[in-house]
Amino acid sequence: MFKNLSIKNRIAIFYSISFSVILLIILGLIYLIVNNGINKTMYESLEDEIDGHINYVLQEPTFTSYVAPREWEEIEHTDISLNPVFISIYDTNFNLVENSPNLVQSKLLWKDHQKDKKPYYAYYKSIEMLISQAKLIHHGEVVGYVVVGISTKHNQLALSYLQKALFIIFPISIIIIFFITQFIASRSIEPVFNIIQTAQSISENNLSERIILHKNKDELHQLSVTINSLLDRLEFQLIRAKQFSADASHELRTPLAIIKGTLEILIRKERTQEEYNEKINYTLKQVERLYRLVEQFLLFSRVENHSLDLDKTSINVKNEILTAINRFDILLNEKQIQIKINQLTNESINSYKEVIEIIIDNILSNAIKYSKLNGIITVSSNFENSYCYIIFEDNGIGISENDLELIKNRFFRTQDQTTLNISGSGLGLNIATKFAEIIGGEIIIESKKGQGTKVILKIKKNLED
């Protein structure tokens, strides 16, 4: 039933029910306290009245009268409209000898089996009374009996009025507290509606909008901060996804267009075997380029999403560098590039072997790619403090000062006459830079246009968990 109600009404109903229970208990306690107080007052009045008669007879030197002089002139014995006290006195033979003036046509009866001074309720002429009776004793001898009654009418009327007042107060209080709670709940959750409106206005093309933070550092402020943080991450991921998609489509378009154009040329007319071999080999190179691009894109995606599953191991730096050089033996021979080993320290580091291989391969690949024919690549390594430094230095085309600031950016490539015929995607160095960060290191690049480039790989000797 409550599921279909708004949170404002649910809060109002919940607090109204809780308040009604508490109020009911409080009103019940008030009624009980007043009722007990009234009853206690009646019992005390009755006891005082009957004790007064007993003490009067008991203390009289000579028994001459059952009541004190001018007793019946007191207003409680003559008036029946305001706290009346009714008294009947009997002699030892149970003959009525005294009767309060307000008992005009009746008398209070003595009950043989009723204990002295033990109050009880009884009706006389449809009037409820609280009655008590006792023996009158003079010098140790019973000289009479007294029966005293107090009307409960006025007390019952007072309790009745109180009961009616409580019955009126209770529902009115519940209604008032419901609307007050509803108003307070509405004001309290107003920021929630602002959050909802802002969230509804946010779309893929409007991710920059954020929820306005309130001054109060409460739970709603924390919720707004959390949602804004989530939106920041979503916006970043969406921008990165769009950029990745645009970059990938841009980079893949060129080799695909070349493959398509080459195959179209082949089917236009009959060609010699040499021409077929030439075009097929050229197409295969583009396929290989396309394959490398896809591999780099997948690797780049895994790096950015932190989905690489890596294990640390002991790596001999000298062996790792020499192994990498051997992997590029064919490319080195094609460009007749000489590898000069300056100094390779025969020490080991504790790091991710797969990551080290990828970084070295990317750095060495760029060094070969941008070196001139018959060029020289100098390789060295050393340890300093807690870091290992691996240095690759070539005498190739170099990098301009402006491009040096952007060279680590994804897909960035120097655009000039010296690089027009050099294939590449601009991903390799960016991937190597991110991998260097994973192993707690960095890539430092020093270069001058036309003079060559020096790349320093700085990595931790012992990678912490």
Number of C-alpha atoms within 10 A of each C-alpha: 4 10 7 8 11 10 15 19 19 16 18 22 20 15 17 23 15 13 16 19 13 12 17 15 12 12 18 14 12 15 16 13 12 15 17 12 12 17 16 12 13 19 18 12 14 22 18 12 18 24 14 14 22 21 13 19 23 19 12 14 10 10 14 9 12 21 16 13 8 7 12 17 12 12 15 19 19 18 16 15 11 12 17 19 25 25 26 22 28 22 17 13 9 12 11 17 13 17 21 20 19 20 17 9 7 11 18 22 17 18 11 8 6 13 12 14 17 12 18 13 14 15 11 14 7 7 11 16 20 19 26 27 28 21 21 25 18 19 13 8 10 14 18 22 24 26 23 26 26 23 24 19 16 13 16 15 11 15 17 12 12 17 16 12 11 17 13 11 13 15 12 12 14 20 13 12 19 22 15 14 20 21 14 15 17 18 12 12 14 13 18 16 11 14 20 12 12 14 17 9 12 14 10 9 8 10 17 12 15 19 19 14 16 13 7 9 9 9 9 17 18 14 15 20 17 12 16 19 13 12 19 16 12 14 17 13 13 14 13 13 13 12 12 16 12 12 16 16 11 13 18 17 13 13 20 16 12 15 21 12 12 15 15 11 12 14 9 8 7 9 12 8 9 9 12 14 12 12 17 16 12 15 20 13 14 18 16 13 18 20 14 14 21 15 12 16 19 11 16 21 16 13 15 13 10 10 10 12 6 11 10 17 15 14 17 15 21 18 15 15 20 13 12 16 19 10 11 14 13 11 14 23 12 10 15 16 19 16 18 14 13 11 14 18 15 11 16 18 21 16 23 18 17 13 20 20 15 17 22 20 19 18 21 21 19 17 26 24 18 20 22 17 15 14 18 21 24 17 22 18 22 16 18 9 7 11 18 23 19 23 23 22 22 28 21 23 20 22 21 14 12 9 14 16 11 13 18 21 15 17 18 16 16 17 9 7 8 12 14 9 7 9 9 17 21 19 21 24 22 19 24 25 21 20 23 21 14 16 21 17 20 19 22 12 18 14 20 16 14 13 12 21 24 19 19 20 23 22 24 20 23 18 18 10 5
